[in-house]
């Protein structure tokens, strides 16, 4: 498993958190997703053989939010 960190500056309400977490958790290969509302940090645990970082960004975009991979 791999942990990928992403950031989104567009989190304006707690329901944003639920939408993003749900979108990520239904992606095959994702085992866990946690969104931190106050910081815009998104932590995703996934199988790197099945899911690439770009796939995570696309899943977030599919529910109307922008995100980018970050080192911290």
mmCIF file as Biopython writes it, N, C-alpha, C and O atoms, coordinates in Angstrom:
data_model
#
loop_
_atom_site.group_PDB
_atom_site.id
_atom_site.type_symbol
_atom_site.label_atom_id
_atom_site.label_alt_id
_atom_site.label_comp_id
_atom_site.label_asym_id
_atom_site.label_entity_id
_atom_site.label_seq_id
_atom_site.pdbx_PDB_ins_code
_atom_site.Cartn_x
_atom_site.Cartn_y
_atom_site.Cartn_z
_atom_site.occupancy
_atom_site.B_iso_or_equiv
_atom_site.auth_seq_id
_atom_site.auth_asym_id
_atom_site.pdbx_PDB_model_num
ATOM 1   N N  . UNK A ? 1  ? 0.833   -1.189 0.000   1.0 0.0 1  A 1 
ATOM 2   C CA . UNK A ? 1  ? 0.000   0.000  0.000   1.0 0.0 1  A 1 
ATOM 3   C C  . UNK A ? 1  ? 0.877   1.251  0.000   1.0 0.0 1  A 1 
ATOM 4   O O  . UNK A ? 1  ? 2.000   1.258  0.504   1.0 0.0 1  A 1 
ATOM 5   N N  . UNK A ? 2  ? 0.334   2.268  -0.567  1.0 0.0 2  A 1 
ATOM 6   C CA . UNK A ? 2  ? 1.021   3.554  -0.647  1.0 0.0 2  A 1 
ATOM 7   C C  . UNK A ? 2  ? 0.102   4.630  -0.083  1.0 0.0 2  A 1 
ATOM 8   O O  . UNK A ? 2  ? -1.117  4.552  -0.234  1.0 0.0 2  A 1 
ATOM 9   N N  . UNK A ? 3  ? 0.681   5.625  0.562   1.0 0.0 3  A 1 
ATOM 10  C CA . UNK A ? 3  ? -0.099  6.767  1.026   1.0 0.0 3  A 1 
ATOM 11  C C  . UNK A ? 3  ? 0.257   7.964  0.148   1.0 0.0 3  A 1 
ATOM 12  O O  . UNK A ? 3  ? 1.423   8.340  0.031   1.0 0.0 3  A 1 
ATOM 13  N N  . UNK A ? 4  ? -0.766  8.555  -0.467  1.0 0.0 4  A 1 
ATOM 14  C CA . UNK A ? 4  ? -0.580  9.736  -1.295  1.0 0.0 4  A 1 
ATOM 15  C C  . UNK A ? 4  ? -1.253  10.914 -0.616  1.0 0.0 4  A 1 
ATOM 16  O O  . UNK A ? 4  ? -2.379  10.801 -0.132  1.0 0.0 4  A 1 
ATOM 17  N N  . UNK A ? 5  ? -0.566  12.039 -0.582  1.0 0.0 5  A 1 
ATOM 18  C CA . UNK A ? 5  ? -1.109  13.260 -0.007  1.0 0.0 5  A 1 
ATOM 19  C C  . UNK A ? 5  ? -1.493  14.216 -1.122  1.0 0.0 5  A 1 
ATOM 20  O O  . UNK A ? 5  ? -0.736  14.427 -2.070  1.0 0.0 5  A 1 
ATOM 21  N N  . UNK A ? 6  ? -2.685  14.791 -0.991  1.0 0.0 6  A 1 
ATOM 22  C CA . UNK A ? 6  ? -3.157  15.776 -1.949  1.0 0.0 6  A 1 
ATOM 23  C C  . UNK A ? 6  ? -3.625  16.997 -1.183  1.0 0.0 6  A 1 
ATOM 24  O O  . UNK A ? 6  ? -3.833  16.942 0.029   1.0 0.0 6  A 1 
ATOM 25  N N  . UNK A ? 7  ? -3.786  18.090 -1.892  1.0 0.0 7  A 1 
ATOM 26  C CA . UNK A ? 7  ? -4.304  19.333 -1.307  1.0 0.0 7  A 1 
ATOM 27  C C  . UNK A ? 7  ? -5.410  19.882 -2.182  1.0 0.0 7  A 1 
ATOM 28  O O  . UNK A ? 7  ? -5.367  19.789 -3.408  1.0 0.0 7  A 1 
ATOM 29  N N  . UNK A ? 8  ? -6.410  20.461 -1.515  1.0 0.0 8  A 1 
ATOM 30  C CA . UNK A ? 8  ? -7.472  21.175 -2.216  1.0 0.0 8  A 1 
ATOM 31  C C  . UNK A ? 8  ? -7.731  22.474 -1.466  1.0 0.0 8  A 1 
ATOM 32  O O  . UNK A ? 8  ? -7.852  22.475 -0.241  1.0 0.0 8  A 1 
ATOM 33  N N  . UNK A ? 9  ? -7.815  23.558 -2.189  1.0 0.0 9  A 1 
ATOM 34  C CA . UNK A ? 9  ? -8.098  24.862 -1.585  1.0 0.0 9  A 1 
ATOM 35  C C  . UNK A ? 9  ? -9.587  25.192 -1.644  1.0 0.0 9  A 1 
ATOM 36  O O  . UNK A ? 9  ? -10.003 26.265 -1.206  1.0 0.0 9  A 1 
ATOM 37  N N  . UNK A ? 10 ? -10.380 24.287 -2.175  1.0 0.0 10 A 1 
ATOM 38  C CA . UNK A ? 10 ? -11.784 24.572 -2.452  1.0 0.0 10 A 1 
ATOM 39  C C  . UNK A ? 10 ? -12.755 24.058 -1.404  1.0 0.0 10 A 1 
ATOM 40  O O  . UNK A ? 10 ? -13.960 24.053 -1.654  1.0 0.0 10 A 1 
ATOM 41  N N  . UNK A ? 11 ? -12.290 23.631 -0.259  1.0 0.0 11 A 1 
ATOM 42  C CA . UNK A ? 11 ? -13.191 23.066 0.741   1.0 0.0 11 A 1 
ATOM 43  C C  . UNK A ? 11 ? -13.889 24.186 1.511   1.0 0.0 11 A 1 
ATOM 44  O O  . UNK A ? 11 ? -13.279 24.865 2.337   1.0 0.0 11 A 1 
ATOM 45  N N  . UNK A ? 12 ? -15.160 24.361 1.227   1.0 0.0 12 A 1 
ATOM 46  C CA . UNK A ? 12 ? -15.889 25.468 1.846   1.0 0.0 12 A 1 
ATOM 47  C C  . UNK A ? 12 ? -16.927 25.013 2.859   1.0 0.0 12 A 1 
ATOM 48  O O  . UNK A ? 12 ? -17.503 25.837 3.569   1.0 0.0 12 A 1 
ATOM 49  N N  . UNK A ? 13 ? -17.175 23.700 2.933   1.0 0.0 13 A 1 
ATOM 50  C CA . UNK A ? 13 ? -18.184 23.207 3.875   1.0 0.0 13 A 1 
ATOM 51  C C  . UNK A ? 13 ? -17.893 21.749 4.226   1.0 0.0 13 A 1 
ATOM 52  O O  . UNK A ? 13 ? -17.211 21.050 3.477   1.0 0.0 13 A 1 
ATOM 53  N N  . UNK A ? 14 ? -18.408 21.297 5.359   1.0 0.0 14 A 1 
ATOM 54  C CA . UNK A ? 14 ? -18.169 19.901 5.754   1.0 0.0 14 A 1 
ATOM 55  C C  . UNK A ? 14 ? -18.716 18.875 4.755   1.0 0.0 14 A 1 
ATOM 56  O O  . UNK A ? 14 ? -18.197 17.761 4.678   1.0 0.0 14 A 1 
ATOM 57  N N  . UNK A ? 15 ? -19.747 19.227 3.995   1.0 0.0 15 A 1 
ATOM 58  C CA . UNK A ? 15 ? -20.262 18.262 3.021   1.0 0.0 15 A 1 
ATOM 59  C C  . UNK A ? 15 ? -19.262 18.017 1.894   1.0 0.0 15 A 1 
ATOM 60  O O  . UNK A ? 15 ? -19.294 16.966 1.254   1.0 0.0 15 A 1 
ATOM 61  N N  . UNK A ? 16 ? -18.372 18.987 1.648   1.0 0.0 16 A 1 
ATOM 62  C CA . UNK A ? 16 ? -17.300 18.794 0.660   1.0 0.0 16 A 1 
ATOM 63  C C  . UNK A ? 16 ? -16.439 17.597 1.063   1.0 0.0 16 A 1 
ATOM 64  O O  . UNK A ? 16 ? -16.049 16.790 0.220   1.0 0.0 16 A 1 
ATOM 65  N N  . UNK A ? 17 ? -16.152 17.493 2.336   1.0 0.0 17 A 1 
ATOM 66  C CA . UNK A ? 17 ? -15.331 16.411 2.868   1.0 0.0 17 A 1 
ATOM 67  C C  . UNK A ? 17 ? -15.970 15.068 2.540   1.0 0.0 17 A 1 
ATOM 68  O O  . UNK A ? 17 ? -15.302 14.164 2.037   1.0 0.0 17 A 1 
ATOM 69  N N  . UNK A ? 18 ? -17.258 14.937 2.823   1.0 0.0 18 A 1 
ATOM 70  C CA . UNK A ? 18 ? -17.957 13.678 2.584   1.0 0.0 18 A 1 
ATOM 71  C C  . UNK A ? 18 ? -17.985 13.327 1.099   1.0 0.0 18 A 1 
ATOM 72  O O  . UNK A ? 18 ? -17.798 12.166 0.735   1.0 0.0 18 A 1 
ATOM 73  N N  . UNK A ? 19 ? -18.213 14.309 0.245   1.0 0.0 19 A 1 
ATOM 74  C CA . UNK A ? 19 ? -18.247 14.055 -1.201  1.0 0.0 19 A 1 
ATOM 75  C C  . UNK A ? 19 ? -16.911 13.532 -1.703  1.0 0.0 19 A 1 
ATOM 76  O O  . UNK A ? 19 ? -16.863 12.569 -2.468  1.0 0.0 19 A 1 
ATOM 77  N N  . UNK A ? 20 ? -15.828 14.164 -1.274  1.0 0.0 20 A 1 
ATOM 78  C CA . UNK A ? 20 ? -14.496 13.767 -1.729  1.0 0.0 20 A 1 
ATOM 79  C C  . UNK A ? 20 ? -14.128 12.391 -1.181  1.0 0.0 20 A 1 
ATOM 80  O O  . UNK A ? 20 ? -13.634 11.541 -1.922  1.0 0.0 20 A 1 
ATOM 81  N N  . UNK A ? 21 ? -14.365 12.167 0.111   1.0 0.0 21 A 1 
ATOM 82  C CA . UNK A ? 21 ? -14.043 10.863 0.698   1.0 0.0 21 A 1 
ATOM 83  C C  . UNK A ? 21 ? -14.808 9.747  -0.004  1.0 0.0 21 A 1 
ATOM 84  O O  . UNK A ? 21 ? -14.236 8.697  -0.295  1.0 0.0 21 A 1 
ATOM 85  N N  . UNK A ? 22 ? -16.078 9.958  -0.275  1.0 0.0 22 A 1 
ATOM 86  C CA . UNK A ? 22 ? -16.895 8.955  -0.955  1.0 0.0 22 A 1 
ATOM 87  C C  . UNK A ? 22 ? -16.372 8.689  -2.361  1.0 0.0 22 A 1 
ATOM 88  O O  . UNK A ? 22 ? -16.256 7.535  -2.774  1.0 0.0 22 A 1 
ATOM 89  N N  . UNK A ? 23 ? -16.055 9.755  -3.098  1.0 0.0 23 A 1 
ATOM 90  C CA . UNK A ? 23 ? -15.546 9.602  -4.470  1.0 0.0 23 A 1 
ATOM 91  C C  . UNK A ? 23 ? -14.247 8.803  -4.495  1.0 0.0 23 A 1 
ATOM 92  O O  . UNK A ? 23 ? -14.027 8.003  -5.404  1.0 0.0 23 A 1 
ATOM 93  N N  . UNK A ? 24 ? -13.396 9.013  -3.510  1.0 0.0 24 A 1 
ATOM 94  C CA . UNK A ? 24 ? -12.120 8.298  -3.460  1.0 0.0 24 A 1 
ATOM 95  C C  . UNK A ? 24 ? -12.296 6.848  -3.023  1.0 0.0 24 A 1 
ATOM 96  O O  . UNK A ? 24 ? -11.656 5.955  -3.578  1.0 0.0 24 A 1 
ATOM 97  N N  . UNK A ? 25 ? -13.146 6.605  -2.048  1.0 0.0 25 A 1 
ATOM 98  C CA . UNK A ? 25 ? -13.307 5.259  -1.499  1.0 0.0 25 A 1 
ATOM 99  C C  . UNK A ? 25 ? -13.924 4.277  -2.489  1.0 0.0 25 A 1 
ATOM 100 O O  . UNK A ? 25 ? -13.745 3.069  -2.334  1.0 0.0 25 A 1 
ATOM 101 N N  . UNK A ? 26 ? -14.641 4.755  -3.495  1.0 0.0 26 A 1 
ATOM 102 C CA . UNK A ? 26 ? -15.236 3.841  -4.475  1.0 0.0 26 A 1 
ATOM 103 C C  . UNK A ? 26 ? -14.265 3.492  -5.613  1.0 0.0 26 A 1 
ATOM 104 O O  . UNK A ? 26 ? -14.585 2.653  -6.456  1.0 0.0 26 A 1 
ATOM 105 N N  . UNK A ? 27 ? -13.108 4.114  -5.646  1.0 0.0 27 A 1 
ATOM 106 C CA . UNK A ? 27 ? -12.105 3.806  -6.670  1.0 0.0 27 A 1 
ATOM 107 C C  . UNK A ? 27 ? -11.465 2.460  -6.321  1.0 0.0 27 A 1 
ATOM 108 O O  . UNK A ? 27 ? -10.993 2.261  -5.201  1.0 0.0 27 A 1 
ATOM 109 N N  . UNK A ? 28 ? -11.454 1.530  -7.299  1.0 0.0 28 A 1 
ATOM 110 C CA . UNK A ? 28 ? -10.819 0.229  -7.075  1.0 0.0 28 A 1 
ATOM 111 C C  . UNK A ? 28 ? -9.358  0.428  -6.715  1.0 0.0 28 A 1 
ATOM 112 O O  . UNK A ? 28 ? -8.628  1.121  -7.424  1.0 0.0 28 A 1 
ATOM 113 N N  . UNK A ? 29 ? -8.926  -0.181 -5.610  1.0 0.0 29 A 1 
ATOM 114 C CA . UNK A ? 29 ? -7.544  -0.062 -5.169  1.0 0.0 29 A 1 
ATOM 115 C C  . UNK A ? 29 ? -7.340  0.911  -4.032  1.0 0.0 29 A 1 
ATOM 116 O O  . UNK A ? 29 ? -6.280  0.911  -3.406  1.0 0.0 29 A 1 
ATOM 117 N N  . UNK A ? 30 ? -8.340  1.752  -3.746  1.0 0.0 30 A 1 
ATOM 118 C CA . UNK A ? 30 ? -8.254  2.675  -2.614  1.0 0.0 30 A 1 
ATOM 119 C C  . UNK A ? 30 ? -8.769  1.952  -1.374  1.0 0.0 30 A 1 
ATOM 120 O O  . UNK A ? 30 ? -9.877  1.417  -1.375  1.0 0.0 30 A 1 
ATOM 121 N N  . UNK A ? 31 ? -7.960  1.940  -0.321  1.0 0.0 31 A 1 
ATOM 122 C CA . UNK A ? 31 ? -8.364  1.267  0.913   1.0 0.0 31 A 1 
ATOM 123 C C  . UNK A ? 31 ? -8.850  2.236  1.980   1.0 0.0 31 A 1 
ATOM 124 O O  . UNK A ? 31 ? -9.609  1.850  2.869   1.0 0.0 31 A 1 
ATOM 125 N N  . UNK A ? 32 ? -8.418  3.495  1.899   1.0 0.0 32 A 1 
ATOM 126 C CA . UNK A ? 32 ? -8.873  4.488  2.872   1.0 0.0 32 A 1 
ATOM 127 C C  . UNK A ? 32 ? -8.631  5.887  2.312   1.0 0.0 32 A 1 
ATOM 128 O O  . UNK A ? 32 ? -7.687  6.124  1.559   1.0 0.0 32 A 1 
ATOM 129 N N  . UNK A ? 33 ? -9.511  6.800  2.703   1.0 0.0 33 A 1 
ATOM 130 C CA . UNK A ? 33 ? -9.361  8.203  2.303   1.0 0.0 33 A 1 
ATOM 131 C C  . UNK A ? 33 ? -9.837  9.070  3.455   1.0 0.0 33 A 1 
ATOM 132 O O  . UNK A ? 33 ? -10.896 8.827  4.034   1.0 0.0 33 A 1 
ATOM 133 N N  . UNK A ? 34 ? -9.046  10.083 3.783   1.0 0.0 34 A 1 
ATOM 134 C CA . UNK A ? 34 ? -9.376  11.006 4.874   1.0 0.0 34 A 1 
ATOM 135 C C  . UNK A ? 34 ? -9.121  12.423 4.395   1.0 0.0 34 A 1 
ATOM 136 O O  . UNK A ? 34 ? -8.037  12.747 3.911   1.0 0.0 34 A 1 
ATOM 137 N N  . UNK A ? 35 ? -10.144 13.263 4.539   1.0 0.0 35 A 1 
ATOM 138 C CA . UNK A ? 35 ? -10.038 14.669 4.143   1.0 0.0 35 A 1 
ATOM 139 C C  . UNK A ? 35 ? -10.063 15.518 5.406   1.0 0.0 35 A 1 
ATOM 140 O O  . UNK A ? 35 ? -10.924 15.339 6.268   1.0 0.0 35 A 1 
ATOM 141 N N  . UNK A ? 36 ? -9.122  16.436 5.511   1.0 0.0 36 A 1 
ATOM 142 C CA . UNK A ? 36 ? -9.038  17.348 6.651   1.0 0.0 36 A 1 
ATOM 143 C C  . UNK A ? 36 ? -9.552  18.709 6.207   1.0 0.0 36 A 1 
ATOM 144 O O  . UNK A ? 36 ? -8.874  19.437 5.483   1.0 0.0 36 A 1 
ATOM 145 N N  . UNK A ? 37 ? -10.761 19.044 6.651   1.0 0.0 37 A 1 
ATOM 146 C CA . UNK A ? 37 ? -11.464 20.250 6.224   1.0 0.0 37 A 1 
ATOM 147 C C  . UNK A ? 37 ? -10.655 21.520 6.469   1.0 0.0 37 A 1 
ATOM 148 O O  . UNK A ? 37 ? -10.536 22.355 5.572   1.0 0.0 37 A 1 
ATOM 149 N N  . UNK A ? 38 ? -10.102 21.679 7.656   1.0 0.0 38 A 1 
ATOM 150 C CA . UNK A ? 38 ? -9.422  22.932 8.031   1.0 0.0 38 A 1 
ATOM 151 C C  . UNK A ? 38 ? -8.158  23.209 7.231   1.0 0.0 38 A 1 
ATOM 152 O O  . UNK A ? 38 ? -7.817  24.367 6.991   1.0 0.0 38 A 1 
ATOM 153 N N  . UNK A ? 39 ? -7.461  22.156 6.818   1.0 0.0 39 A 1 
ATOM 154 C CA . UNK A ? 39 ? -6.192  22.345 6.118   1.0 0.0 39 A 1 
ATOM 155 C C  . UNK A ? 39 ? -6.276  22.064 4.622   1.0 0.0 39 A 1 
ATOM 156 O O  . UNK A ? 39 ? -5.376  22.438 3.869   1.0 0.0 39 A 1 
ATOM 157 N N  . UNK A ? 40 ? -7.340  21.415 4.190   1.0 0.0 40 A 1 
ATOM 158 C CA . UNK A ? 40 ? -7.464  21.051 2.782   1.0 0.0 40 A 1 
ATOM 159 C C  . UNK A ? 40 ? -6.601  19.856 2.403   1.0 0.0 40 A 1 
ATOM 160 O O  . UNK A ? 40 ? -6.425  19.559 1.221   1.0 0.0 40 A 1 
ATOM 161 N N  . UNK A ? 41 ? -6.062  19.170 3.412   1.0 0.0 41 A 1 
ATOM 162 C CA . UNK A ? 41 ? -5.213  18.006 3.162   1.0 0.0 41 A 1 
ATOM 163 C C  . UNK A ? 41 ? -6.071  16.764 2.944   1.0 0.0 41 A 1 
ATOM 164 O O  . UNK A ? 41 ? -7.076  16.553 3.623   1.0 0.0 41 A 1 
ATOM 165 N N  . UNK A ? 42 ? -5.648  15.949 1.982   1.0 0.0 42 A 1 
ATOM 166 C CA . UNK A ? 42 ? -6.354  14.711 1.664   1.0 0.0 42 A 1 
ATOM 167 C C  . UNK A ? 42 ? -5.329  13.586 1.687   1.0 0.0 42 A 1 
ATOM 168 O O  . UNK A ? 42 ? -4.348  13.618 0.944   1.0 0.0 42 A 1 
ATOM 169 N N  . UNK A ? 43 ? -5.557  12.588 2.540   1.0 0.0 43 A 1 
ATOM 170 C CA . UNK A ? 43 ? -4.674  11.426 2.630   1.0 0.0 43 A 1 
ATOM 171 C C  . UNK A ? 43 ? -5.399  10.226 2.039   1.0 0.0 43 A 1 
ATOM 172 O O  . UNK A ? 43 ? -6.539  9.934  2.399   1.0 0.0 43 A 1 
ATOM 173 N N  . UNK A ? 44 ? -4.725  9.539  1.133   1.0 0.0 44 A 1 
ATOM 174 C CA . UNK A ? 44 ? -5.340  8.381  0.482   1.0 0.0 44 A 1 
ATOM 175 C C  . UNK A ? 44 ? -4.377  7.202  0.553   1.0 0.0 44 A 1 
ATOM 176 O O  . UNK A ? 44 ? -3.221  7.304  0.143   1.0 0.0 44 A 1 
ATOM 177 N N  . UNK A ? 45 ? -4.866  6.084  1.078   1.0 0.0 45 A 1 
ATOM 178 C CA . UNK A ? 45 ? -4.099  4.838  1.068   1.0 0.0 45 A 1 
ATOM 179 C C  . UNK A ? 45 ? -4.615  4.012  -0.094  1.0 0.0 45 A 1 
ATOM 180 O O  . UNK A ? 45 ? -5.819  3.793  -0.233  1.0 0.0 45 A 1 
ATOM 181 N N  . UNK A ? 46 ? -3.681  3.553  -0.935  1.0 0.0 46 A 1 
ATOM 182 C CA . UNK A ? 46 ? -4.101  2.828  -2.125  1.0 0.0 46 A 1 
ATOM 183 C C  . UNK A ? 46 ? -3.018  1.886  -2.624  1.0 0.0 46 A 1 
ATOM 184 O O  . UNK A ? 46 ? -1.851  1.996  -2.248  1.0 0.0 46 A 1 
ATOM 185 N N  . UNK A ? 47 ? -3.428  0.964  -3.473  1.0 0.0 47 A 1 
ATOM 186 C CA . UNK A ? 47 ? -2.511  0.047  -4.125  1.0 0.0 47 A 1 
ATOM 187 C C  . UNK A ? 47 ? -1.960  0.759  -5.360  1.0 0.0 47 A 1 
ATOM 188 O O  . UNK A ? 47 ? -2.717  1.034  -6.291  1.0 0.0 47 A 1 
ATOM 189 N N  . UNK A ? 48 ? -0.664  1.064  -5.391  1.0 0.0 48 A 1 
ATOM 190 C CA . UNK A ? 48 ? -0.100  1.812  -6.520  1.0 0.0 48 A 1 
ATOM 191 C C  . UNK A ? 48 ? -0.121  1.043  -7.842  1.0 0.0 48 A 1 
ATOM 192 O O  . UNK A ? 48 ? 0.038   1.637  -8.908  1.0 0.0 48 A 1 
ATOM 193 N N  . UNK A ? 49 ? -0.315  -0.266 -7.776  1.0 0.0 49 A 1 
ATOM 194 C CA . UNK A ? 49 ? -0.429  -1.061 -9.001  1.0 0.0 49 A 1 
ATOM 195 C C  . UNK A ? 49 ? -1.793  -0.863 -9.667  1.0 0.0 49 A 1 
ATOM 196 O O  . UNK A ? 49 ? -1.926  -1.013 -10.882 1.0 0.0 49 A 1 
ATOM 197 N N  . UNK A ? 50 ? -2.796  -0.528 -8.866  1.0 0.0 50 A 1 
ATOM 198 C CA . UNK A ? 50 ? -4.152  -0.359 -9.384  1.0 0.0 50 A 1 
ATOM 199 C C  . UNK A ? 50 ? -4.546  1.100  -9.578  1.0 0.0 50 A 1 
ATOM 200 O O  . UNK A ? 50 ? -5.313  1.428  -10.483 1.0 0.0 50 A 1 
ATOM 201 N N  . UNK A ? 51 ? -4.024  1.963  -8.731  1.0 0.0 51 A 1 
ATOM 202 C CA . UNK A ? 51 ? -4.441  3.373  -8.736  1.0 0.0 51 A 1 
ATOM 203 C C  . UNK A ? 51 ? -3.215  4.274  -8.754  1.0 0.0 51 A 1 
ATOM 204 O O  . UNK A ? 51 ? -2.337  4.154  -7.899  1.0 0.0 51 A 1 
ATOM 205 N N  . UNK A ? 52 ? -3.156  5.157  -9.708  1.0 0.0 52 A 1 
ATOM 206 C CA . UNK A ? 52 ? -2.082  6.150  -9.798  1.0 0.0 52 A 1 
ATOM 207 C C  . UNK A ? 52 ? -2.566  7.465  -9.183  1.0 0.0 52 A 1 
ATOM 208 O O  . UNK A ? 52 ? -3.767  7.668  -9.002  1.0 0.0 52 A 1 
ATOM 209 N N  . UNK A ? 53 ? -1.641  8.340  -8.870  1.0 0.0 53 A 1 
ATOM 210 C CA . UNK A ? 53 ? -1.984  9.643  -8.295  1.0 0.0 53 A 1 
ATOM 211 C C  . UNK A ? 53 ? -2.950  10.414 -9.187  1.0 0.0 53 A 1 
ATOM 212 O O  . UNK A ? 53 ? -3.857  11.089 -8.699  1.0 0.0 53 A 1 
ATOM 213 N N  . UNK A ? 54 ? -2.747  10.305 -10.499 1.0 0.0 54 A 1 
ATOM 214 C CA . UNK A ? 54 ? -3.619  11.019 -11.440 1.0 0.0 54 A 1 
ATOM 215 C C  . UNK A ? 54 ? -5.065  10.534 -11.329 1.0 0.0 54 A 1 
ATOM 216 O O  . UNK A ? 54 ? -6.002  11.311 -11.513 1.0 0.0 54 A 1 
ATOM 217 N N  . UNK A ? 55 ? -5.242  9.234  -11.023 1.0 0.0 55 A 1 
ATOM 218 C CA . UNK A ? 55 ? -6.584  8.684  -10.867 1.0 0.0 55 A 1 
ATOM 219 C C  . UNK A ? 55 ? -7.284  9.289  -9.652  1.0 0.0 55 A 1 
ATOM 220 O O  . UNK A ? 55 ? -8.496  9.501  -9.665  1.0 0.0 55 A 1 
ATOM 221 N N  . UNK A ? 56 ? -6.511  9.561  -8.610  1.0 0.0 56 A 1 
ATOM 222 C CA . UNK A ? 56 ? -7.073  10.168 -7.407  1.0 0.0 56 A 1 
ATOM 223 C C  . UNK A ? 56 ? -7.529  11.594 -7.700  1.0 0.0 56 A 1 
ATOM 224 O O  . UNK A ? 56 ? -8.608  12.009 -7.276  1.0 0.0 56 A 1 
ATOM 225 N N  . UNK A ? 57 ? -6.706  12.334 -8.421  1.0 0.0 57 A 1 
ATOM 226 C CA . UNK A ? 57 ? -7.056  13.705 -8.800  1.0 0.0 57 A 1 
ATOM 227 C C  . UNK A ? 57 ? -8.327  13.701 -9.655  1.0 0.0 57 A 1 
ATOM 228 O O  . UNK A ? 57 ? -9.204  14.544 -9.470  1.0 0.0 57 A 1 
ATOM 229 N N  . UNK A ? 58 ? -8.423  12.754 -10.586 1.0 0.0 58 A 1 
ATOM 230 C CA . UNK A ? 58 ? -9.608  12.654 -11.453 1.0 0.0 58 A 1 
ATOM 231 C C  . UNK A ? 58 ? -10.858 12.330 -10.645 1.0 0.0 58 A 1 
ATOM 232 O O  . UNK A ? 58 ? -11.931 12.869 -10.920 1.0 0.0 58 A 1 
ATOM 233 N N  . UNK A ? 59 ? -10.728 11.454 -9.650  1.0 0.0 59 A 1 
ATOM 234 C CA . UNK A ? 59 ? -11.880 11.100 -8.816  1.0 0.0 59 A 1 
ATOM 235 C C  . UNK A ? 59 ? -12.388 12.321 -8.056  1.0 0.0 59 A 1 
ATOM 236 O O  . UNK A ? 59 ? -13.596 12.519 -7.930  1.0 0.0 59 A 1 
ATOM 237 N N  . UNK A ? 60 ? -11.479 13.127 -7.556  1.0 0.0 60 A 1 
ATOM 238 C CA . UNK A ? 60 ? -11.852 14.354 -6.838  1.0 0.0 60 A 1 
ATOM 239 C C  . UNK A ? 60 ? -12.495 15.344 -7.799  1.0 0.0 60 A 1 
ATOM 240 O O  . UNK A ? 60 ? -13.487 15.990 -7.463  1.0 0.0 60 A 1 
ATOM 241 N N  . UNK A ? 61 ? -11.931 15.458 -8.981  1.0 0.0 61 A 1 
ATOM 242 C CA . UNK A ? 61 ? -12.477 16.370 -9.989  1.0 0.0 61 A 1 
ATOM 243 C C  . UNK A ? 61 ? -13.887 15.946 -10.417 1.0 0.0 61 A 1 
ATOM 244 O O  . UNK A ? 61 ? -14.717 16.792 -10.750 1.0 0.0 61 A 1 
ATOM 245 N N  . UNK A ? 62 ? -14.151 14.650 -10.407 1.0 0.0 62 A 1 
ATOM 246 C CA . UNK A ? 62 ? -15.461 14.142 -10.835 1.0 0.0 62 A 1 
ATOM 247 C C  . UNK A ? 62 ? -16.603 14.610 -9.937  1.0 0.0 62 A 1 
ATOM 248 O O  . UNK A ? 62 ? -17.762 14.599 -10.350 1.0 0.0 62 A 1 
ATOM 249 N N  . UNK A ? 63 ? -16.281 15.020 -8.712  1.0 0.0 63 A 1 
ATOM 250 C CA . UNK A ? 63 ? -17.318 15.545 -7.811  1.0 0.0 63 A 1 
ATOM 251 C C  . UNK A ? 63 ? -17.222 17.060 -7.660  1.0 0.0 63 A 1 
ATOM 252 O O  . UNK A ? 63 ? -17.835 17.644 -6.767  1.0 0.0 63 A 1 
ATOM 253 N N  . UNK A ? 64 ? -16.437 17.695 -8.553  1.0 0.0 64 A 1 
ATOM 254 C CA . UNK A ? 64 ? -16.438 19.146 -8.639  1.0 0.0 64 A 1 
ATOM 255 C C  . UNK A ? 64 ? -15.359 19.900 -7.891  1.0 0.0 64 A 1 
ATOM 256 O O  . UNK A ? 64 ? -15.493 21.102 -7.662  1.0 0.0 64 A 1 
ATOM 257 N N  . UNK A ? 65 ? -14.282 19.213 -7.504  1.0 0.0 65 A 1 
ATOM 258 C CA . UNK A ? 65 ? -13.211 19.875 -6.759  1.0 0.0 65 A 1 
ATOM 259 C C  . UNK A ? 65 ? -11.871 19.670 -7.441  1.0 0.0 65 A 1 
ATOM 260 O O  . UNK A ? 65 ? -11.634 18.641 -8.073  1.0 0.0 65 A 1 
ATOM 261 N N  . UNK A ? 66 ? -11.009 20.644 -7.309  1.0 0.0 66 A 1 
ATOM 262 C CA . UNK A ? 66 ? -9.647  20.550 -7.815  1.0 0.0 66 A 1 
ATOM 263 C C  . UNK A ? 66 ? -8.736  20.099 -6.681  1.0 0.0 66 A 1 
ATOM 264 O O  . UNK A ? 66 ? -8.941  20.467 -5.524  1.0 0.0 66 A 1 
ATOM 265 N N  . UNK A ? 67 ? -7.731  19.302 -7.020  1.0 0.0 67 A 1 
ATOM 266 C CA . UNK A ? 67 ? -6.743  18.864 -6.027  1.0 0.0 67 A 1 
ATOM 267 C C  . UNK A ? 67 ? -5.428  18.633 -6.749  1.0 0.0 67 A 1 
ATOM 268 O O  . UNK A ? 67 ? -5.387  18.433 -7.963  1.0 0.0 67 A 1 
ATOM 269 N N  . UNK A ? 68 ? -4.363  18.665 -5.977  1.0 0.0 68 A 1 
ATOM 270 C CA . UNK A ? 68 ? -3.046  18.384 -6.532  1.0 0.0 68 A 1 
ATOM 271 C C  . UNK A ? 68 ? -2.259  17.533 -5.536  1.0 0.0 68 A 1 
ATOM 272 O O  . UNK A ? 68 ? -2.465  17.609 -4.325  1.0 0.0 68 A 1 
ATOM 273 N N  . UNK A ? 69 ? -1.367  16.736 -6.073  1.0 0.0 69 A 1 
ATOM 274 C CA . UNK A ? 69 ? -0.501  15.910 -5.235  1.0 0.0 69 A 1 
ATOM 275 C C  . UNK A ? 69 ? 0.514   16.824 -4.571  1.0 0.0 69 A 1 
ATOM 276 O O  . UNK A ? 69 ? 1.026   17.756 -5.191  1.0 0.0 69 A 1 
ATOM 277 N N  . UNK A ? 70 ? 0.802   16.548 -3.299  1.0 0.0 70 A 1 
ATOM 278 C CA . UNK A ? 70 ? 1.744   17.359 -2.534  1.0 0.0 70 A 1 
ATOM 279 C C  . UNK A ? 70 ? 2.634   16.459 -1.690  1.0 0.0 70 A 1 
ATOM 280 O O  . UNK A ? 70 ? 2.291   15.307 -1.426  1.0 0.0 70 A 1 
ATOM 281 N N  . UNK A ? 71 ? 3.758   16.979 -1.274  1.0 0.0 71 A 1 
ATOM 282 C CA . UNK A ? 71 ? 4.691   16.209 -0.448  1.0 0.0 71 A 1 
ATOM 283 C C  . UNK A ? 71 ? 4.362   16.301 1.044   1.0 0.0 71 A 1 
ATOM 284 O O  . UNK A ? 71 ? 4.848   15.491 1.833   1.0 0.0 71 A 1 
ATOM 285 N N  . UNK A ? 72 ? 3.542   17.279 1.436   1.0 0.0 72 A 1 
ATOM 286 C CA . UNK A ? 72 ? 3.226   17.458 2.861   1.0 0.0 72 A 1 
ATOM 287 C C  . UNK A ? 72 ? 1.797   17.858 3.058   1.0 0.0 72 A 1 
ATOM 288 O O  . UNK A ? 72 ? 1.361   18.050 4.193   1.0 0.0 72 A 1 
#
